[in-house]
Amino acid sequence: MEPVADANFVINYFRLSADRRLLFGGGENYSYRFPSDIKAFVRKPMLRIYPQLEKIGIDYGWGGTLGITCSRLPNFDRIAPNILTAGGYSREGLGMGTFAGFVMAEAIDGTASRYDLLANIPAKRLPGGPSAPAGAGHAVLLAAG
């Protein structure tokens, strides 16, 4: 099974592991604290998609800190003429982070048109200012069937 992600604002994503167990990620929060029971936290969105898994055990649950923006688009910013930044990939860090690196390298090499275009997209600031916590994403691995 190829990885799947839905189109919800807070996405759910899932795939089968090599040993054919369901790996399901979903449910994020905007706190620097993780839920006390990540398995129960992720079980709720999982059961909305797969209610037939209600009695299946979850072997592992984990979470991680994410850089989430209000628009879910990464923020590109030119802090000074020779200082560029990009971040806030909102769970899309592998692809978007690689793309941002290419665009930043182009800008450093003298072709800044794509970087400047992205840096001019208005970015809403998260409530709480610079000390506001990042979001947290969570995932579980179900028992072997």
ROLOVEX-10509 format. One record per residue: x, z, y of N, C-alpha, C in turn; residue number from 1. Coordinates in steps of 0.001 Angstrom, whole numbers. Layout:
@nu=X, nw=Z, nv=Y, cau=X, caw=Z, cav=Y, cu=X, cw=Z, cv=Y, resi=NUM
...
//
This chain:
@nu=853, nw=0, nv=-1180, cau=0, caw=0, cav=0, cu=895, cw=0, cv=1239, resi=1
@nu=679, nw=-946, nv=2107, cau=1400, caw=-993, cav=3370, cu=892, cw=135, cv=4270, resi=2
@nu=1702, nw=578, nv=5216, cau=1228, caw=1616, cav=6148, cu=14, cw=1125, cv=6935, resi=3
@nu=-894, nw=2046, nv=7209, cau=-2115, caw=1756, cav=7954, cu=-2228, cw=2772, cv=9080, resi=4
@nu=-2653, nw=2310, nv=10249, cau=-2968, caw=3209, cav=11367, cu=-4276, cw=2736, cv=11967, resi=5
@nu=-5112, nw=3672, nv=12376, cau=-6371, caw=3274, cav=12998, cu=-6164, cw=3052, cv=14495, resi=6
@nu=-7212, nw=2731, nv=15194, cau=-7124, caw=2421, cav=16620, cu=-7648, cw=3549, cv=17492, resi=7
@nu=-7794, nw=4745, nv=16945, cau=-8268, caw=5879, cav=17731, cu=-7217, cw=6297, cv=18749, resi=8
@nu=-7655, nw=6972, nv=19806, cau=-6713, caw=7447, cav=20816, cu=-5712, cw=8415, cv=20193, resi=9
@nu=-6194, nw=9331, nv=19371, cau=-5325, caw=10172, cav=18542, cu=-5352, cw=9529, cv=17163, resi=10
@nu=-4273, nw=8824, nv=16831, cau=-4297, caw=7980, cav=15636, cu=-4141, cw=8779, cv=14349, resi=11
@nu=-4665, nw=8202, nv=13291, cau=-4409, caw=8642, cav=11926, cu=-3623, cw=7515, cv=11275, resi=12
@nu=-2690, nw=7863, nv=10431, cau=-1894, caw=6840, cav=9765, cu=-1631, cw=7315, cv=8346, resi=13
@nu=-1512, nw=6361, nv=7423, cau=-1364, caw=6744, cav=6025, cu=-769, cw=5596, cv=5227, resi=14
@nu=-196, nw=5978, nv=4088, cau=357, caw=5010, cav=3132, cu=561, cw=5749, cv=1820, resi=15
@nu=838, nw=4980, nv=767, cau=1193, caw=5585, cav=-510, cu=2706, cw=5802, cv=-546, resi=16
@nu=3110, nw=6930, nv=-1087, cau=4535, caw=7207, cav=-1267, cu=5032, cw=6444, cv=-2503, resi=17
@nu=6320, nw=6477, nv=-2734, cau=6904, caw=5774, cav=-3886, cu=6311, cw=6271, cv=-5201, resi=18
@nu=5928, nw=7549, nv=-5263, cau=5330, caw=8083, cav=-6493, cu=3792, cw=8043, cv=-6450, resi=19
@nu=3246, nw=7189, nv=-5569, cau=1822, caw=6887, cav=-5476, cu=969, cw=8058, cv=-5024, resi=20
@nu=1528, nw=8909, nv=-4192, cau=737, caw=9954, cav=-3540, cu=407, cw=9492, cv=-2130, resi=21
@nu=-695, nw=9988, nv=-1583, cau=-1095, caw=9622, cav=-231, cu=-287, cw=10441, cv=774, resi=22
@nu=366, nw=9756, nv=1683, cau=1049, caw=10375, cav=2806, cu=151, cw=10129, cv=4010, resi=23
@nu=-385, nw=11186, nv=4598, cau=-1378, caw=11055, cav=5667, cu=-909, cw=11826, cv=6887, resi=24
@nu=-906, nw=11175, nv=8021, cau=-580, caw=11826, cav=9286, cu=-1760, cw=11718, cv=10225, resi=25
@nu=-2014, nw=12789, nv=10940, cau=-3130, caw=12749, cav=11887, cu=-3302, cw=14081, cv=12574, resi=26
@nu=-4024, nw=14048, nv=13645, cau=-4278, caw=15266, cav=14401, cu=-3061, cw=15671, cv=15191, resi=27
@nu=-3135, nw=15557, nv=16471, cau=-2029, caw=16017, cav=17310, cu=-2584, cw=17043, cv=18271, resi=28
@nu=-1708, nw=17814, nv=18846, cau=-2117, caw=18739, cav=19885, cu=-1121, cw=18645, cv=21023, resi=29
@nu=-1421, nw=19274, nv=22113, cau=-576, caw=19175, cav=23301, cu=78, cw=20513, cv=23593, resi=30
@nu=531, nw=21152, nv=22571, cau=1179, caw=22449, cav=22674, cu=2560, cw=22351, cv=22050, resi=31
@nu=3436, nw=23225, nv=22447, cau=4743, caw=23278, cav=21794, cu=4670, cw=24112, cv=20524, resi=32
@nu=3513, nw=24683, nv=20231, cau=3323, caw=25466, cav=19009, cu=2612, cw=24609, cv=17965, resi=33
@nu=3042, nw=24747, nv=16725, cau=2389, caw=24048, cav=15635, cu=1235, cw=24891, cv=15113, resi=34
@nu=202, nw=24260, nv=14541, cau=-883, caw=25042, cav=13942, cu=-319, cw=25978, cv=12866, resi=35
@nu=-953, nw=27106, nv=12686, cau=-468, caw=28059, cav=11679, cu=-620, cw=27491, cv=10269, resi=36
@nu=-1587, nw=26613, nv=10065, cau=-1798, caw=25981, cav=8761, cu=-1905, cw=24469, cv=8970, resi=37
@nu=-765, nw=23781, nv=8933, cau=-745, caw=22342, cav=9194, cu=-1567, cw=21588, cv=8155, resi=38
@nu=-1532, nw=22037, nv=6904, cau=-2299, caw=21339, cav=5868, cu=-3790, cw=21338, cv=6209, resi=39
@nu=-4324, nw=22467, nv=6623, cau=-5743, caw=22551, cav=6983, cu=-6029, cw=21742, cv=8242, resi=40
@nu=-5086, nw=21739, nv=9170, cau=-5246, caw=21004, cav=10426, cu=-5366, cw=19501, cv=10162, resi=41
@nu=-4528, nw=18975, nv=9274, cau=-4532, caw=17539, cav=8980, cu=-5650, cw=17178, cv=8000, resi=42
@nu=-6076, nw=18139, nv=7191, cau=-7133, caw=17864, cav=6212, cu=-8412, cw=17382, cv=6904, resi=43
@nu=-8726, nw=17917, nv=8090, cau=-9978, caw=17539, cav=8768, cu=-10042, cw=16045, cv=9072, resi=44
@nu=-9060, nw=15450, nv=9768, cau=-9166, caw=14003, cav=9991, cu=-9030, cw=13189, cv=8700, resi=45
@nu=-8275, nw=13712, nv=7730, cau=-8122, caw=13002, cav=6462, cu=-9471, cw=12908, cv=5739, resi=46
@nu=-10232, nw=13994, nv=5732, cau=-11513, caw=13989, cav=5022, cu=-12569, cw=13159, cv=5736, resi=47
@nu=-12421, nw=12938, nv=7028, cau=-13347, caw=12034, cav=7716, cu=-13162, cw=10605, cv=7196, resi=48
@nu=-11937, nw=10264, nv=6821, cau=-11653, caw=8921, cav=6288, cu=-11850, cw=8879, cv=4774, resi=49
@nu=-11367, nw=9905, nv=4090, cau=-11419, caw=9968, cav=2625, cu=-12139, cw=11238, cv=2161, resi=50
@nu=-13473, nw=11316, nv=2317, cau=-14189, caw=12537, cav=1913, cu=-14058, cw=12839, cv=419, resi=51
@nu=-13787, nw=11824, nv=-394, cau=-13653, caw=12021, cav=-1842, cu=-12404, cw=12835, cv=-2198, resi=52
@nu=-11511, nw=13093, nv=-1246, cau=-10294, caw=13874, cav=-1505, cu=-10475, cw=15370, cv=-1242, resi=53
@nu=-11709, nw=15793, nv=-1023, cau=-11980, caw=17187, cav=-647, cu=-11383, cw=18198, cv=-1621, resi=54
@nu=-11395, nw=17916, nv=-2898, cau=-10906, caw=18882, cav=-3885, cu=-9459, cw=18629, cv=-4322, resi=55
@nu=-8804, nw=17667, nv=-3716, cau=-7406, caw=17349, cav=-4053, cu=-6471, cw=18263, cv=-3263, resi=56
@nu=-5485, nw=18813, nv=-3944, cau=-4528, caw=19695, cav=-3285, cu=-3537, cw=18941, cv=-2419, resi=57
@nu=-3001, nw=19638, nv=-1443, cau=-1957, caw=19087, cav=-572, cu=-661, cw=19809, cv=-910, resi=58
@nu=352, nw=19052, nv=-1274, cau=1629, caw=19647, cav=-1663, cu=2473, cw=20084, cv=-472, resi=59
@nu=2545, nw=19269, nv=573, cau=3431, caw=19549, cav=1695, cu=2718, cw=19256, cv=3012, resi=60
@nu=3058, nw=19985, nv=4031, cau=2577, caw=19717, cav=5378, cu=3711, cw=19980, cv=6356, resi=61
@nu=3842, nw=19150, nv=7367, cau=4911, caw=19331, cav=8355, cu=4473, cw=18765, cv=9696, resi=62
@nu=5205, nw=19111, nv=10719, cau=4914, caw=18612, cav=12056, cu=6194, cw=18307, cv=12794, resi=63
@nu=6066, nw=17686, nv=13932, cau=7210, caw=17352, cav=14755, cu=6788, cw=17160, cv=16196, resi=64
@nu=7706, nw=17354, nv=17099, cau=7423, caw=17198, cav=18513, cu=7488, cw=15721, cv=18890, resi=65
@nu=6533, nw=15291, nv=19689, cau=6425, caw=13901, cav=20111, cu=6498, cw=13796, cv=21624, resi=66
@nu=6960, nw=12670, nv=22116, cau=6910, caw=12372, cav=23546, cu=5681, cw=11524, cv=23819, resi=67
@nu=4595, nw=12150, nv=24250, cau=3325, caw=11461, cav=24435, cu=3038, cw=11335, cv=25932, resi=68
@nu=2599, nw=10154, nv=26344, cau=2212, caw=9933, cav=27734, cu=691, cw=9850, cv=27829, resi=69
@nu=157, nw=10016, nv=29022, cau=-1301, caw=9948, cav=29212, cu=-1866, cw=8593, cv=28802, resi=70
@nu=-1164, nw=7527, nv=29111, cau=-1658, caw=6178, cav=28808, cu=-1271, cw=5713, cv=27416, resi=71
@nu=-431, nw=6464, nv=26728, cau=160, caw=6106, cav=25438, cu=1152, cw=4945, cv=25572, resi=72
@nu=1474, nw=4529, nv=26791, cau=2516, caw=3533, cav=27044, cu=3799, cw=4263, cv=27403, resi=73
@nu=4945, nw=3758, nv=27016, cau=6194, caw=4416, cav=27392, cu=6407, cw=4341, cv=28903, resi=74
@nu=7092, nw=5334, nv=29423, cau=7446, caw=5355, cav=30843, cu=8853, cw=4811, cv=31015, resi=75
@nu=8995, nw=3821, nv=31859, cau=10286, caw=3291, cav=32269, cu=10450, cw=3685, cv=33728, resi=76
@nu=11621, nw=4168, nv=34106, cau=11819, caw=4592, cav=35492, cu=13252, cw=4320, cv=35906, resi=77
@nu=13414, nw=3889, nv=37132, cau=14728, caw=3695, cav=37724, cu=14941, cw=4903, cv=38640, resi=78
@nu=15681, nw=5885, nv=38156, cau=15903, caw=7123, cav=38901, cu=16795, cw=6880, cv=40109, resi=79
@nu=17760, nw=6033, nv=39956, cau=18674, caw=5608, cav=41016, cu=19053, cw=4166, cv=40682, resi=80
@nu=19680, nw=3442, nv=41612, cau=20010, caw=2036, cav=41317, cu=20764, cw=1831, cv=40004, resi=81
@nu=21577, nw=2787, nv=39603, cau=22349, caw=2614, cav=38371, cu=21977, cw=3633, cv=37289, resi=82
@nu=20805, nw=4255, nv=37414, cau=20344, caw=5216, cav=36404, cu=18948, cw=4797, cv=35945, resi=83
@nu=18863, nw=4360, nv=34689, cau=17603, caw=3921, cav=34091, cu=17165, cw=4924, cv=33039, resi=84
@nu=15866, nw=5027, nv=32839, cau=15353, caw=5905, cav=31796, cu=14120, cw=5262, cv=31159, resi=85
@nu=13883, nw=5621, nv=29927, cau=12669, caw=5203, cav=29222, cu=12359, cw=6280, cv=28192, resi=86
@nu=11098, nw=6560, nv=27993, cau=10705, caw=7573, cav=27009, cu=9202, cw=7674, cv=26919, resi=87
@nu=8756, nw=8597, nv=26079, cau=7326, caw=8795, cav=25892, cu=6728, cw=7700, cv=25034, resi=88
@nu=7260, nw=7518, nv=23840, cau=6849, caw=6401, cav=22994, cu=5569, cw=6671, cv=22205, resi=89
@nu=5019, nw=7853, nv=22335, cau=3699, caw=8176, cav=21786, cu=3532, cw=7757, cv=20333, resi=90
@nu=4403, nw=8245, nv=19487, cau=4386, caw=7996, cav=18039, cu=4854, cw=6604, cv=17660, resi=91
@nu=5327, nw=5839, nv=18583, cau=5778, caw=4479, cav=18288, cu=7266, cw=4347, cv=18590, resi=92
@nu=8022, nw=5427, nv=18391, cau=9412, caw=5482, cav=18808, cu=10332, cw=4499, cv=18130, resi=93
@nu=10106, nw=4210, nv=16880, cau=11008, caw=3298, cav=16186, cu=10975, cw=1908, cv=16809, resi=94
@nu=9802, nw=1341, nv=16928, cau=9686, caw=2, cav=17507, cu=9866, cw=-10, cv=19011, resi=95
@nu=9155, nw=874, nv=19703, cau=9219, caw=879, cav=21167, cu=10571, cw=1361, cv=21669, resi=96
@nu=11169, nw=2328, nv=20982, cau=12483, caw=2809, cav=21397, cu=13546, cw=1717, cv=21260, resi=97
@nu=13448, nw=938, nv=20194, cau=14379, caw=-177, cav=20006, cu=14168, cw=-1222, cv=21089, resi=98
@nu=12908, nw=-1558, nv=21351, cau=12594, caw=-2518, cav=22407, cu=13096, cw=-2011, cv=23762, resi=99
@nu=12850, nw=-744, nv=24073, cau=13305, caw=-178, cav=25345, cu=14821, cw=-267, cv=25463, resi=100
@nu=15528, nw=-22, nv=24372, cau=16983, caw=-135, cav=24391, cu=17447, cw=-1538, cv=24728, resi=101
@nu=16784, nw=-2561, nv=24151, cau=17125, caw=-3956, cav=24462, cu=16861, cw=-4269, cv=25935, resi=102
@nu=15706, nw=-3823, nv=26436, cau=15342, caw=-4111, cav=27826, cu=16289, cw=-3394, cv=28788, resi=103
@nu=16668, nw=-2168, nv=28449, cau=17620, caw=-1440, cav=29297, cu=18992, cw=-2112, cv=29254, resi=104
@nu=19406, nw=-2588, nv=28089, cau=20696, caw=-3286, cav=27982, cu=20687, cw=-4562, cv=28817, resi=105
@nu=19567, nw=-5285, nv=28796, cau=19457, caw=-6473, cav=29646, cu=19643, cw=-6108, cv=31118, resi=106
@nu=18982, nw=-5018, nv=31535, cau=19066, caw=-4588, cav=32933, cu=20502, cw=-4217, cv=33298, resi=107
@nu=21168, nw=-3506, nv=32423, cau=22562, caw=-3108, cav=32682, cu=23453, cw=-4340, cv=32757, resi=108
@nu=23108, nw=-5360, nv=31978, cau=23895, caw=-6597, cav=31949, cu=23548, cw=-7542, cv=33108, resi=109
@nu=22587, nw=-7138, nv=33949, cau=22283, caw=-7929, cav=35137, cu=20957, cw=-8657, cv=35136, resi=110
@nu=20220, nw=-8617, nv=34045, cau=18901, caw=-9255, cav=33986, cu=17844, cw=-8158, cv=33867, resi=111
@nu=17351, nw=-7703, nv=35008, cau=16479, caw=-6531, cav=35044, cu=15003, cw=-6880, cv=35172, resi=112
@nu=14635, nw=-8147, nv=35070, cau=13241, caw=-8518, cav=35334, cu=12258, cw=-7832, cv=34387, resi=113
@nu=12552, nw=-7775, nv=33088, cau=11624, caw=-7116, cav=32154, cu=11598, cw=-5618, cv=32380, resi=114
@nu=12769, nw=-5017, nv=32611, cau=12807, caw=-3575, cav=32859, cu=12020, cw=-3236, cv=34126, resi=115
@nu=12249, nw=-3977, nv=35201, cau=11567, caw=-3689, cav=36463, cu=10059, cw=-3878, cv=36334, resi=116
@nu=9632, nw=-4879, nv=35570, cau=8209, caw=-5083, cav=35329, cu=7611, cw=-3845, cv=34655, resi=117
@nu=8265, nw=-3348, nv=33624, cau=7774, caw=-2166, cav=32904, cu=7858, cw=-914, cv=33771, resi=118
@nu=8892, nw=-802, nv=34588, cau=9044, caw=375, cav=35453, cu=7997, cw=405, cv=36558, resi=119
@nu=7392, nw=-723, nv=36863, cau=6372, caw=-774, cav=37916, cu=4961, cw=-492, cv=37410, resi=120
@nu=4789, nw=-278, nv=36112, cau=3474, caw=108, cav=35589, cu=3224, cw=1548, cv=36009, resi=121
@nu=2106, nw=1809, nv=36712, cau=1845, caw=3188, cav=37154, cu=1764, cw=4143, cv=35957, resi=122
@nu=2387, nw=5280, nv=36103, cau=2386, caw=6289, cav=35034, cu=1730, cw=7555, cv=35541, resi=123
@nu=650, nw=7953, nv=34877, cau=19, caw=9237, cav=35199, cu=906, cw=10351, cv=34689, resi=124
@nu=999, nw=11408, nv=35414, cau=1779, caw=12565, cav=34984, cu=881, cw=13503, cv=34181, resi=125
@nu=1445, nw=14117, nv=33156, cau=695, caw=15099, cav=32380, cu=448, cw=16335, cv=33225, resi=126
@nu=-702, nw=16977, nv=33074, cau=-944, caw=18223, cav=33797, cu=124, cw=19255, cv=33446, resi=127
@nu=549, nw=20025, nv=34402, cau=1516, caw=21084, cav=34151, cu=2893, cw=20784, cv=34682, resi=128
@nu=3139, nw=19567, nv=35130, cau=4431, caw=19238, cav=35724, cu=5521, cw=19127, cv=34690, resi=129
@nu=6783, nw=19202, nv=35154, cau=7911, caw=18977, cav=34247, cu=8022, cw=19999, cv=33127, resi=130
@nu=7411, nw=21168, nv=33283, cau=7515, caw=22184, cav=32235, cu=6401, cw=22061, cv=31202, resi=131
@nu=5524, nw=21062, nv=31334, cau=4436, caw=20892, cav=30370, cu=5013, cw=20568, cv=29002, resi=132
@nu=4432, nw=21104, nv=27940, cau=4959, caw=20836, cav=26595, cu=4679, cw=19415, cv=26148, resi=133
@nu=5499, nw=18941, nv=25229, cau=5247, caw=17647, cav=24587, cu=4159, cw=17824, cv=23547, resi=134
@nu=3654, nw=16741, nv=23036, cau=2656, caw=16812, cav=21980, cu=3313, cw=17063, cv=20631, resi=135
@nu=2492, nw=17353, nv=19653, cau=3007, caw=17567, cav=18312, cu=2168, cw=16770, cv=17331, resi=136
@nu=2819, nw=16082, nv=16416, cau=2138, caw=15331, cav=15375, cu=2319, cw=16026, cv=14042, resi=137
@nu=1415, nw=15781, nv=13117, cau=1442, caw=16500, cav=11854, cu=1148, cw=15552, cv=10702, resi=138
@nu=1666, nw=15858, nv=9536, cau=1464, caw=15006, cav=8360, cu=1395, cw=15881, cv=7115, resi=139
@nu=799, nw=15337, nv=6055, cau=726, caw=16031, cav=4773, cu=1027, cw=15042, cv=3650, resi=140
@nu=1420, nw=15578, nv=2497, cau=1620, caw=14788, cav=1281, cu=758, cw=15413, cv=210, resi=141
@nu=-166, nw=14617, nv=-342, cau=-1111, caw=15129, cav=-1331, cu=-475, cw=15235, cv=-2713, resi=142
@nu=-1114, nw=16051, nv=-3523, cau=-679, caw=16223, cav=-4897, cu=-767, cw=14909, cv=-5652, resi=143
@nu=111, nw=14756, nv=-6609, cau=83, caw=13543, cav=-7432, cu=-1227, cw=13476, cv=-8187, resi=144
@nu=-1794, nw=12256, nv=-8279, cau=-3097, caw=12053, cav=-8915, cu=-2875, cw=11792, cv=-10341, resi=145
//
